[in-house]
Amino acid sequence: MRDAPMISPALRAYSGSRTDPSRWAAWRPRRGDILVCTPSKAGTTWTQTMIAMLLNGGADLDRPLNEISPWIDADLGTPAEEVARDLDRQPGRRVVKTHTPGDGVPVWEGVSVVAVYRHPLDIFISLRNHALNMKSRPDHPMAREMSVAVHDFLTDRATVDDIDHDSVEIFALHYRETVASGRFADLVCLHYADMVAAGPAIVAHLDRALRIGAGEDAIARVAEATTLAAMRDAAARYVPASGKGFWHDEAAFFHSGGTEKWAGLLSEADLALYEDRMAAAVPDPELRRWLERGSGRL
């Protein structure tokens, strides 16, 4: 397959504790490649798995997901050139991921972008569960008392100096610059709530939207293999840093899924603060409604 020419360079250089914008230069995307562009804990691994399996023509991936579909602009200890060489060895279309907002991502001709979102408060709960499951970061900000962690999540300001810092402002920024900006002409946009409600339909939708053509039997097998229960049961295949003692419980990486997990856990003051911050961050009521709830249909 031919290399994909760049149409537009990144408009902004986001960096953070893991994100390194210089790493984009090492990757040579092909026409047909797929970039999963999401904020953290919005359904990234879930979406990558669906797409990798569809590209594979079925549910049997020959390597762990993070090797097949790397976080392309994150410095996780492997040189960018080595990641790029590994991707070069993969035949056909590839799928990679980023958590960088859309204005920090180059635009390439023939490269599809899939964005996935989730209610910001569900993201907060998922981030907190994620932090509590990490062996290496007992001091993670999200692992503090719920009232302290949510207050910081709601009040911290976005900054390009640490795009990996978790805050509602960062997630709203990602949504504005990826979806509302119109930067990607053929953006495929998913919502976690729709994925929970209609998993098989989501797999079929991705197959159509990305013009993969996996076939009905393969789509059915992928849908069965990518239920949250199935992925939890085979967590070692999908969880980043699997087998390295990074997690207390690898299956808990997927936790319980679902929506509105924050209901009953946050105070009225927390919810009022959330309303104020979201009204400022995403003032368009229709855009905000979709960000929080999804479409309820495909």
C-alpha positions, 0 to 999 in steps of 0.5 A: 500500500502507498504512503499517505501524503500529509495534507496538514501538519499539526496546528499545535504541539501538545506534550505531557508526562507521556505524550511527545509530539516529536514522535509523529515524525517517525511514523509513515502512515499508509493510505487506509491506515486508521488512527483512534483518537480519544481522551483517556478511558473513553473506550480506546482499547475497546475500539482498537480491539474491534478495528484490529480484529476487523482488519485481521478478518476475525478475532484471533490476533497473533500478538498483544494489542499494544504491539499491533496497535501502539500509542503512536506519540507516547514515550513509553520506553520504546524509541519511536523509530523502533515502533515505526519499524514494527509497524512497517513490518505489518502488511496492509492497513494498520490501526494506531492510537493517540490521546492528543486532541485533533489540532495536535495531530497531522492530517494525512490523505487516506488515513481514517480517524476514529474518535470516541467519547464518554460522559466526563464523569464516567471518565472520572470514575474510570480514571479513579478505578484505573489509578487504584488498580496501578501498583506503580503509582500509589500516589496517583492524584486520582487515588486520593479521597473521592471528594478531593480527586473530583474537585481537582478533576473539575477545577484543573485548567488545561495546559499544553505543558501536560496534556496527559493531566486528567481534567474535565477541561482536557476532555472538553478541549479534546472534543472541541478540537477533534469533533467540533472543529471539523478538522477531519472531513470523514471523522468516524465518531463513537460514544461509549454509551452507544457501544455499551447498548449496541456492541454488535451494531457498533462493530458492523458500523465500524466495518462499513464506515472504515470500508473494511469489508470483513464479512458477516461471519467475521463481524459476528465473531468480532462482536462476540470477542469484544463484549466487555465480559469477553475482553475481561476474561482475556485481559492479558491479550489486550491490557497495556503492560500485561504480565509485567506486574503493573496492575493489581488485577489485569481484568480490572483494567476493564472494570465494570463498563456501563454508564452513569457509574458516578450517580450517587457517588458525588455530592450536590456541590460536585455536580453543580461545579460540573454543570458550571464547568461544562457550560463554559467548556462546551456551551453548545447544548446539542454538542454537550448533550451528545458528549454526555449521552451519545446518540442512542442509535446508529 
